[in-house]
Amino acid sequence: MYLHRLEIENFRIFGSRQEDGHGVIDLQPGLNLLVGENDSGKTCVIDAIRLLVGTVTQDYFTVQESDFHVSVAQEKLAPELTILGEFRGLNSMEAGALLEYLSVEGDGAESEFYLRMWLKAERNDGKEISSRRRRVTYEVRAGSDEEGKRVEGAAKDFLRATYLKPLRDAVSEMSARKGSRLSQVLRAYPGIKDQEKDDWNPNDMDSKPKTLVGIMRKAENDLREVDVIKNATKDVNEKYLEHFSLGEVPLRGDINIRAHGLQQILERMELNLDDIAEGATRGLGIHNLLFIATELLALTPSNDWDPEFPLLLIEEPEAHLEPQRQLRLIEFLRDHSKRKPTSPQNQMQIVLTSHSPNLASRISAKGLIVMHKGRAFPMGPRFTRLNQSDYEFLERFLDVTKSNMFFARGVLIVEGDAEALLLPTLAEKIGRSLTKHGVSIVKVGHVGLFRYSRVFQQKSNPQMSVRVSCLADRDIPPVEAKPLLSAERKTENEWPKDKIDSRIKSRKANDGGPVITEVSPCWTFEFDLALTDLAPYLHVAISLAKSANPTHASFPIGNKAKEIIRKANAEYKQWHDEGKSAKEIACLIYDPLLKRQASKAETAQCIASLLERRHCAPNWDEAHWRQALPGYLVRAIDHATGATNTSGAEDEEGGSLDATS
């Protein structure tokens, strides 16, 4: 059995159906990872599940008045909230345990049992509240009709999930104290109830008790027989308490480790690493792992990871863990979510939340659920425009850097290093800081551009509001570049216009929803920059990159750098004085990159550095920068950063941009 769908209405970030603000979260058996920016609804989903099914450790967790959604339209708390869960994949044992609550779908051999279970909470007005009437009332019901039956008793216990809460103070949680987390987890551990029996026989001093209560009773008796304890007890009673007594009832003390019941014994236990020197301490990460291991005890491991309802909820497991241990953790959870101890229906289901790109990069894209502004967007094949080969591609190439896109408000998907290195600087210049607007740049090479963009496209509405801009090269050289090319390479004048239009159209074929593709108006990113007012800066950067140390990738400095810059500026001026066209000059600037005499990445790094230095960069305002840059770059940046004004330099009809024409 697994939680197939969760519908949430008027609970925290999720609004009402009438305002189309309710949440629908589709889950799969196995591992589900909720990712997204802060305040997107991840914890809200976990808490909704906790309220609906409860937890194995029976933590006190209830609906509060602050949990009710505040309607933007009505500017007040909603009067009621609902959380509906639909459970599928029941085996015969699970169906038998929940029979009175089940619904049936289909007929005959095609019929399937499933469980509809809902929590409904109502907020009571202040004037109606009394000692007998709480501010918030709610109950959990299940059934095939709208009325349903109240879920309680054995059925309620059967459905409880294991919850690993976000790390707060692992040292305190693992320490011996009243109400410690370790004591709560141990209290739910299989067979713990058998330990409540006192099996120590005080009349047989040689007997060896087997239960915790019996062992503690014997330990108390043994401690009383230790000489120093006996003497200290005697002195307390005879030298002090005897003098404080009134009447004929003396005050008597007893020095011992009082633990009359099992709960008191469990609260005196703590979990530590057994290979650590006495008195030494470990870091926060190790304590977090101990904390996680303790929480996993609550999975009722009587049959080796086969609890009655195998649902595990984990919030932010990556806290204080270095990337290597994060990978060990997610691989452990991934492997156990794949195990099927008895049948496919008994597969463990895990629902995690995380802010870690490291974790997001290590699970199948099919198990990702992107949360954004209170909406859930599953990445499974039923929901996205990704095809099977796309999933296989992402399995191989979705790394930590690229998985940053799942936590962004906007995404720029680019082909090469040059775009990735230079675009942040250009965005700053036009007043659309990528960092300020939460935009991630994803470099994917020439073959993966649209495989990544399809991640953000749902098959049906609603679509994600994460804005995605793809930057693609038109990759058609101008006629002025003919001397630089091989004989078989065609230039723009040798391309029929319909073929050029078809190429641009093919680059944009996967646009839709939040995804747009901007195509360079002429050849490549670097060449098109060479057609703008940035041409002299690009020429200087390429000249410096040509002279960079090939071993250390370090640029010239001091007088050598000044001489290279002087020569580059003089060369650029000479080209202008000779009357060369903008495209001819752009070809001369681009030639070292085309011949691999200079690295595109190093060139981008160099020009970004020049533009960020006040004494080197042109003294242009934002409006001038917008007119100076290629229009396709301005539009891509504006879209990804959510700008309402997307005006910029217009590319010439036909796909070329001449800065001097």
N, C-alpha and C positions, 0 to 999 in steps of 0.2 A: 504494500500500500504506500502511496506517496501523495503529497499535496500537489494537485494538478493546477489549481487556479485559486487565486486570492482576489477578492473584490472588496475594496475599502471605500467607505463613503463617510464624509464629515469627520474624519479622524486626522487631527493635526494638519499636515500639509495637503491632504486629500480633501477635496470639496464634495459638492453634491452632484448627483446625476443631472439635475435640472440645469446646472451651470456647466455641465460637461467637465467637472473637475474631479470626479471620482477616479480611483485607481484600479486598474486591472493588471494583475501580475501573473503571467503564465510561467509555470515552473516545470522542470523535467525531473525524472528519476536521476539519482546520482548527484553530481556536483553542480550547484548553481552559485555563481559569484555575482553579487550586486556591486557595481562600480558606478562612479560618478562623482561630481563635485560635492562640496559640503552643502548641507541643507537641501539635498535633492530628493530625500525620502527613504534612504537606505535603512536607517535605524527605525523609522516608522513602520516599514514592512516587517522587520524582525519583531518589533513590539506587538504588532497586530497579530502575528502568529502566536506569540507567547500568551496574549490575552485569550485567544481563541481556544488553544489546546492545553494551556498550562505547561508546567515544567516538572521534570522528575523530582527535583529537589524541593518542589512546592514553595518556591520563593514567594514572599508577599508582593504581589503586583496586581494592581487594580486600576480601573478606569478613573481618571481624575477629571475634574471640571476643565482643567487646562488642556485636556486631550481633545476637546470638541473644536472643530474647525471654525475659524472666524471668517465669515463670508465677506468678501470684498464689496459685493453689491449691497448687502444689508448691514454691514459693519457691526455685526453682533455674533455671539456664539450660536452655533446650530443647536436646535433643541434635542436632537438625537443623532447617534452615530451607529453604523453597522459595519461588521466585518464578516464576510462570507467566505468560507473555504469549501472547495470541492475536492474530494479525495478519490483517486482512481487506483486501479490495479490491485484490488483486494483479493487475497487468496481465501481458501475455504475457512481457515482458522479465523482470519480477521473478519470475514463476513459473518461467521457464527457469533463472534463476540459482540458485533454491532448490529445484529439482525433487525432489531426493532426500530433502528434509525435509518435503514438503508432505502435507497431509491433504485429503481430498475430502469435500464435503458435498452431498447430493442426487444425483440421477440424470439422465443425458442432458443436455438443454439447460438444465436447472435446476441442474446441478452447479456447485459453486464451490470453487476452491482456497483453502485457508487454511493458515496456519503456526502450529503449536503449539510453543512453545519454552520451556524451563524451566531454571532454575538450582537445583541441589540442593547444599547445603553441610552438612557433618557436622563436629561438634566431637569431637576426639579427647581421650581422657582423658590426664591428665598423665603417667601411668606408661608410656603408649605412645608418647610424643613422643621423637623422637631427631633427629639431624642429617638423617636422611632422611625423617622423618615430621613434617609440620607440625602445629601446633595445630589449624588449620582446613583442611579440604580441600573443594574444590568443583569442579564442572564444569558446563558449559552444553550441553544436549542438545536435540534437536528431532526430531519425527517423528510418525507417525500411531499408533504403538503406545506402550505404557508404557515400553519400553526406549529407543526413539529412537536417534539417532546423535549423536555428539559434533559440535558446531558448531565448525568451524575453517577456516583457510585463507581462500579467496576469499569463502565464504559469511559468515564472521565479519566480514571487512572490509566486505562489502556492507551489513551491517545496522547499522554503527556510527552513532550519533546525534551531533549537534553539541550540546555542553553549554556553557552560559554560567553559570559558577559565581557564587554570591553575592559581592558586592563585599567585599573585605578591605582591600587596599592597592593601589588602581589605579595610583598613581604608581610604586610599586615594580614592579608587574606589567608596566607599559609601558616601564620603563627598560631600558637595555642591561646585561645581567648574565647569568651562567651559568644556564641553565635557565629563562630568562624566558618568560612566557606568550606574548609576541609571537613569540619564536623557535619555540615549539611549534606555534602556529597557522600560521605561515608554512611550517613544515616539512610541514604537511598540505595546503598550498595547491596547486591544480592546476598542473602544469608545473614545480614546484620541483625535481624530480629532475633535470631537464635542466640545472639550474644547477650541478650537481656537477662537470661536465666542465671541465677546465682547457684553454681554447682560446687561451691566449696563447702566441705564438711569440717566445721571447727572442732569436732570431736575426734577427727582423724588427721593429726598434724602431718602425716606423711602423704596425704592425698594431694594430687596435682589437678587443680581445676583446669577446664578447657575453655570456658567462656571468658569474655572480657570482664564482666561483672564479678565472676568468681575469682579470677586472677587478681583483680584489684582488692577484693575483700581479704584475700590471703596476704597481699602485700601490705595492707593496712595493719593486719595482725603482726606480721613480721617486723614492721617498723617499730611497733610498740615494744618489741623485745630488744631493740638496739640500746646499749647502755647509755649513750649520750642523750638519746631521745627520752629514755626513762628518767634520767636524772634531771633533764631540763623540765620535763612535765612535773616532776615532784617539786622542783624549786618554784615553778610558777604557782602551783597550788598552795604549797605550805608557806612560802615566804610572802606571797602577795595576795592571791585571791582569797585566801582564808581570812585576811584582815579586812577585806571588802564585803564579807558576807553579812547578811542581816538575819536575825532569828536563828532558827535551827536548820535552815536549808543552806548548806554551804555552796559556794561557787566552785565548780570544778572544771578545769580545762583539759583538753586532750590534743596533743600535737600529732597531727597525722595528715595524710593527703585525702581529704574528704572527696569522694566521688561515689555517691550512693547509687546513682543511676547511670545507664548507658550514655545518655546525652552528656553528662558531666565528664565521663571518661573520654568521649570523642573530642570534647572541647579542650582537653589537655594535650591533644596530639598535634604535631606539626610535621610538615614534610620538608626534608632537607636532602641535599646530595650526600651520599654516604662516602664519597671519596674526598671530602673536604676536611682540612685540618680543623680541630676544635678551636672555636673562637674566630675563625676566618669567615669572611663574607664574600658573596658572589655579586655580580652585577645585575642590573635590572633585566637584561635579556634572559639570563639563566633563570631568574625568579619567574619571568613570564612563562618560560617553558615548563617549569614546575607547576605553575598555575594552570596551564593548558592541560597538562597530564592529569592533574587532579580533576578538572572538569570532565575529562573524557571518561573518568571512572563512572560518571553518572549515566553512561550508555548501557548500563545493566549488562555487563559482559558475561552473563552466566553461560551463554552458548557461543562465546567468542564473536563479539560484534553482531549479535543477532537479537536486538531488543524487540519487544512486542510491536511497537511502532517506531521504526528506526529513523527518526528525524532529529538531526543535529543542527542547532542554530549557533553560529559563531560571529561575533562582532570584532572586527579589526584585530585579527590574530597576529599581525606583523609587528605590534608595538615592541620597540627596543630590540628587535632582532635584525642582525646583519643579513644581507641578501642571501648568503649561503644557507643560513638556517631557515630563512623564509622559504627557500626552495625545498628544503627537506620537509618542512611542515606541509606545504601545499601538495607535494608528491605523496606524502603519507595519507593525507585526506583524500586525494584523488584516487589512490589505489584502493583505499577502503570503501570508497563510494562505488567502485566497480564490482566489489565482491558480492556474490549472491550465495549466502550460506545454505539456503534451502530451496529457493525458487527465484525466478526473475522478479516476482512481486515483492520479495523481501529484501530487495536491494536497498542499501542505506541511501537516504536522501540527506544531503548537506546543503544548507543555505548559509552563505558567508557574506559579510560586507567587508570592503577593503578600500583603502586609498593607495595601495601599493601597485605600481606598474609591474613590479617584479612578479607578484602573484598573478596579475591579469595576463601576463605573457606566458604563463606555464600551464594554463588549462585550455581545453578546446574552446574555440570561439562559440561553439553551439551552447556552451554552458554559461556564457556571459549574459547578464541583464544590465543594460545601461539605464541608470536612473537620471532623469533630467527634469527639474522643475515639477516634481510630483507626478511624473509619468514614467512608466516602465517600458523599456524597449528591449525585448528578448532578441538575442542574436541567433536563435535557432533557424533552421531552414524553412519552417512554416511562416516565418515573420519577415525575413529580410530578402533582398534581391540577390544575395550571394548564392552561387550555385555550388555543386559538390567540389568542383576543381578549385573554386575560391577558398573553400574551407581547408582543403588539403594544402593550398598555397600558404594560407595564414598559419596553419599548424607548423610549417617549416620556417617561416620568415617573420612571424610576429614576435619581435623581441621587446626588451624592456623600454627602449627608446620609443618605439612605435606605439606601444600600449599606453603611452601618455595620452593619446588621443581620446581614450575612454573617460578621462577626467577633465576634459577641456570644455570651454564654452564655444570655442570655434577652432577650426583645424585648417591649416594650409598644407596640402599634399603636394610635394615637389619631386622632381626627378633627380636632381643632383645636389652635390655639396655646396656649390656656389649659391644657389637659391637659399638653402638652409642657413648659410652663414651670413648672407647679406640682407635678406628680407627683414630681419628684426631692426636693423639700422634704418632701412628705407621706410619702414612703418613708423618709426619714431619721427622721422623727418616730416611725414604728412599728418602727424598728430594722432596716429592710431596705434599706440604702443601695444605690441602683442602680449607682453606680460600683463599690462594693466587690464586688458580685455580678456585675459584667460585663454589665449590662443596657443595651441601647440603646432609646431612644424614637424611634419612626418616626411622623411626622405625615403622614397621607395624604389628609385631606379626607373628604368624605362618600361619595364614589363608589368609592374604591380600597381600602377597609378589608380586604375579603376577597380581593382580588387579591393583596395582599402576604402575607396569612396563608397562602394556598395554596402559597406558595413553600416553606414548611416542612412540607408534607404529602406524603409519598411514597405512591404507589399501593399499594405492598406493604411488608411489614415487612422489615427493621427501620425504625422511624421515627426521625427526629431526636430527640435529647435536648435540643435547644434549646427551652426553654419559651417559648411565645408567648401573650400575653394581648391580646385585642382589647377596646377599650372603645367601646361604642356607646350612643348616646342612645335611650331609649325614645320620646322626643319626643311625649308625650301630656300636654298641659297639665292641671293640676288645675282643678276648677270655680271655685276662688278666683281664677284668672287670667282669667276671662271678661271683665271690664272692660278688660283690656289687649289683647285680641285682636280681630281682624277678625270680622265677623258670621258668616262662613262657617267659621271655625276651630272645630272640635269640641273640647270638653273631656272629661275622663275620664268624667264621668257620662253623656255622650252616646255613649260607646263600649260596645258589648256586651262582656261579659267574654271571650267566645270570640274576639272580634276582637283584644282586648288580648293574650290568650295567643298568638294566631296571629302577631301582630307580634313578640313576644318570641322565639317559636320561629323565625321567619324570620331574626332577627338571629343566632341560634345555629346556623343550618342548616349552616354550613360548618365547624363544630367537628369535631375528630377528631385523633388522633395527639397531638402536643404542643400543639395549638392549642385555647384556650378563648375564649369571648366572654362578657364580663360586661356586662350591660345596665343602664343607670341605672334606678333603681326608679320614677322619676316622669317628669321632663321632660328636663332637660339636665344636664350636668356642673356648671355654675355654680348652677343652681337647686337641685339636690340638695344642694350644699354649704350653700346658704342655709337648708336645713332642719335643719342640725346645730348643734352648739355653736360652730361657727366663724362663725355668721351675723353677729355684730357685727364681726368682723374683715373679713369679706367686704364688709359695708356701708361700713366705713371705706375699704377699698381701692377700691371703686367710686366713692365720693365723691371720692377723690383723683384717680382716673383721669378723672372728669368734668371736673376742673379742670386736667388736664394741658395743656401747651402743644401745640396741634395741629400746629404746624410742627416743633418739635424733640422732641415726645413726652417732654418733661421734666415731672416732677412738682413740685407746689408744695413749697417748703422754708420753714424758719424759722417765723415767726409765722403766716404764711398757712396753712401745713400744720397747725400746732397748732389754729388756729381751725376748719379743715375737720374735723379729727378730733373736736374738742369738739362741734361741731354734729351730726356723724354719731352719736356716742355718745348725745347727748341725744335725738336723733330715735328711735333704736332703743329707748331706755328709755321714751319716750313711747308707742310702739306697744305695748310690753308693759303699761304702766300702763293703757292703754285697753282691755286685755283681748283684743287681736287674737290669733287663732290663729297657730300656727307657719307654716302655709301662707299665711295672709294676709300675715304679715310677710315671708316668703320672696318673695312676689309683689312687694311694695313694694321689696325690696332688688334684685330681678332686673329691675325695670321699666326702669332706664336702659340696661341691656345689651340688652334687647329692642328698645328704641327707638333703639339705636345712639348714645345720648348719651355712652356710655363704651365704650372698646375692651375686648374680652374679653382680649386679649393683655396690654394694659397693666394691667388689673385683676389678672390672674394674676401678673404681674411684681411688682406692688405688694404683694399679700397674701403672696407668697413672701418678699419682703424683710421684711415685718412679722414673719412667723413665724420667720425666721432670726435676728432680733434678740432677745437674751435679755430685755431690759427691756420688749419689746413682746409677745412670745409668751406664751401661757398656760403656766403651770408645771404641765404634765401629764406623767405618766410614760407609758411605751410602752403599757401596758394601757389607760390612759384614752384615749389617742389612737386606739387600735384601736376602742374603743367609740364614740368621737365621730365618726369618719369613716363615710361611707356604706359599707355592707358590701361592695358590689360593687367599690369601689376597693381595699379591703383584700385581698379575694380575688385580684384581678388582680395586685396587687403581690406578694403571697405566691407566686402561681404562677410569675410571671416570674423571681423571685429564688430559686426552688427551696426555699421554706420548707416544712418538714414540718408545721408547725402553721398551718393556714389559717383558724383561727377568727377571727371579727371581728364587727362589728355586723351583726345580721341585718336584712335588708330586710323590711318588712311584706308579708304576703300581699296580693296585688293590685297590688304594684309601687309603693308610696309609702313614704316614710320620714319620720316626724314625730318630731323630736327631743324634743318636750315631752309627747308622748302617753304 
